[in-house]
Amino acid sequence: MDAWPLEAAPAGAAWTATLAQRPDLPLWLDDGVHPAPLGAYLAACVLYERLYGEPIMETGVKAAEQDLA
């Protein structure tokens, strides 16, 4: 069986790096298990970069502030 050419999207590493720089950011919901909207957005940005090969910051797309609250 041939191996699939898959690469992991390092969303966990992005969370770790983000929380090291900004521990005040609410990436988790109050249950401490599920991502808050901001955490889900961060993971989505990592997935976007992995899938399309460019940081989402270079696309000009920005999340609406009310969607991350």
FENJO-V131951 format. One record per residue. N is the residue number from 1. SS is DSSP state (a for helix, b for strand, c for the rest). PHI is phi in whole degrees, 0 to 359 (NA if undefined). NEAR is the number of other ideal C-beta (glycine too) atoms within 8 Angstrom. Layout:
n | ss | phi | near
N | SS | PHI | NEAR
N | SS | PHI | NEAR
This chain:
n | ss | phi | near
1 | c | NA | 2
2 | c | 283 | 3
3 | c | 282 | 4
4 | c | 280 | 4
5 | c | 279 | 4
6 | c | 255 | 4
7 | c | 234 | 5
8 | c | 285 | 4
9 | c | 267 | 10
10 | c | 282 | 7
11 | a | 295 | 10
12 | a | 298 | 6
13 | a | 294 | 7
14 | a | 295 | 12
15 | a | 297 | 12
16 | a | 300 | 8
17 | a | 296 | 8
18 | a | 295 | 11
19 | a | 291 | 10
20 | a | 293 | 6
21 | a | 272 | 5
22 | c | 223 | 6
23 | c | 296 | 5
24 | c | 279 | 4
25 | c | 287 | 8
26 | c | 276 | 7
27 | c | 277 | 11
28 | b | 253 | 11
29 | c | 287 | 8
30 | c | 299 | 4
31 | c | 285 | 6
32 | c | 72 | 5
33 | c | 244 | 5
34 | c | 262 | 6
35 | b | 286 | 10
36 | c | 283 | 10
37 | a | 308 | 9
38 | a | 294 | 11
39 | a | 293 | 12
40 | a | 294 | 9
41 | a | 296 | 11
42 | a | 300 | 13
43 | a | 298 | 13
44 | a | 296 | 8
45 | a | 296 | 11
46 | a | 296 | 12
47 | a | 298 | 10
48 | a | 302 | 9
49 | a | 298 | 12
50 | a | 293 | 8
51 | a | 285 | 7
52 | a | 254 | 6
53 | c | 75 | 4
54 | c | 216 | 7
55 | c | 296 | 6
56 | a | 298 | 9
57 | a | 300 | 4
58 | a | 278 | 6
59 | a | 271 | 6
60 | c | 86 | 4
61 | c | 284 | 5
62 | c | 226 | 4
63 | c | 284 | 7
64 | c | 289 | 6
65 | a | 304 | 6
66 | a | 292 | 5
67 | a | 284 | 8
68 | a | 260 | 9
69 | c | 282 | 5
